[in-house]
Amino acid sequence: MQLHVGYAVPRAGIPAAASFRRWVEAALRGARRRKSTELAIRIVDTDEGRALNHDYRGKDYATNVLSFPAELPPGVALPLIGDLAICAPVVAREAAEQGKPPRDHWAHLTVHGVLHLLGHDHIEEAQAEAMEALETRILAGLGIPDPYTPA
């Protein structure tokens, strides 16, 4: 697995690349992804998070994680599955509001984003239940409690 982590914010309080690697690998294992995989994670600030959410989703606010699945041309066989943008200030605020350790929330959002890159979604209720159950199993394997149970 190839992972590229870029920090567009000061790194204080942000997990190290090794942590992101561990969480991505857990998500890939949990989703039974056996193929070679490459992705990038960019840690952004509120301004960049808001601009990305506006430009790609038409929503004028920063959100916690955005997933950009790779759209490779037909016949191009690369291991690239896409990119994630994770907004550090939103992650910190949500962890505090939800009474969760920030590291656990970072792990959850990383796993969540990777699952989106692999085609999982939560638009319909059945999809949401399946995705949440998979996230919960993956996080449990990392020693992280169910993120959907209130703290």
N, C-alpha and C positions, 0 to 999 in steps of 0.2 A: 504494500500500500504506500502510495506517495501522498504526503500531506504537506501543503504549503500554508503556513500561518503568517499573516501580516497584521501588524499592529499600527493602527492609525490614531492611537490614543496613548497616553503615558501608560507604561506597563505595570505600575504600582496597583496591586489589588486584582490584576488580571491573571488568570491561570497561564502557566508556561505552555509552550508548544507540546511538551511531553504529555501533559494532561489532556490536551485536545486529541493527541494521537491515541491515547488509551481509550477515550470516549468514542472516537470514530471507529476504532477497531472493534469495540464492544458492539456498536450499532451494526457494523457490517456482519459480524458473527451472528448477532441476534436475528438479522434479516436473512441469514443464510447466503450471503454474498460470497461466492468462492472465487470469482474472477479478479484479476488484477484491477486495482482501483486507484484513481487519482482524483483529488479534490483540493480546493483552496478554501481557507477560512480567513476572512478579513474582519478584524475587530474595529468597529467604527464608533464615532461620537454621535451625539444627537443630531447635529446638522446633516451629516452624511447619511445617517439612518433615515431621517425624514425625507431627504432628497431621493434616496433610492426607493423608498416606499411610495413616494409621490409619482416618480417617473415610471415605475413598473407595476404599481397596483392602484394608482389614482387616489391614494389615501395620504392626507397631509399631516402625518404625524410619524414619529419614529416608533418602530415596533421592535420586539425583542430579537427575532431572527427572521431573515429572509433567505429563501432557497432559490437558487438559479440553476435548474437542471441543464446539463450540457445538451445542446441541440446540434449534433454533428451531422454533416451532410451524408447522404446515402453513400455507402461504400467506404466510409472512413471509420476504421476500427481502432479507436483509441480507448484506453482505460478511464478517460476523464468522465466523471459523473456530474460535475458541476461545481458551483461555488456557494458558500454561505457567507452572509454578512450578519454579524451579531453585534448589537448595539450595547456597548458596555454600560452607559448610564441607565438604560432601561432595565437591563439585567439586575443591576444593583438595586434600583428602586423596587422592582417586583419582588426580589428576594426579601427585602426589608418589609414590604407590605404583607407578604405571605408568611413571614416568620420562618423562612428557610435559610439554611446556610448558603451563602453566595456560591460556594464551590458546587454544591448539589444542583443549584439552579443553572449554572453554567453547563454542567454535565447534561442535565435534562434538555436544555435548548440545543446543545450540540447533537445529541442523539435524535431529537425531534427533527432538526434540520437535515441530518443525513438520511433519515427515513423518507423525508420529502424528496430528496435527490434520487432515491431508489424507487420512487413512484407511489409511495404511501400518501394518503390524504385523509382529511377529516371533514369534508364538505357534507356528506350524508351521515346520519346518525350511526349506521352500521359500520361505515368506514372509520368514524371517530372512535367507536368502541374498540374496534380491532387495533387501530393504531395506538390508542392509549394502553391497551393490554400489552402490546409488544414493547412499548416504551417502558412500562412498569417492570416487565420481566428483565429487560436489558439493564435497567438501573438497579434492580435488586441484585443482579450479578456483580454490580460494582459496589454493593453495600449501601446503596442510596434508597431511602424510603419512597413509597408511592408518591409521585409529585401531584397526583390528583386528589389526594386525601388532605383536607385542611390540617395545617400544623397545630 
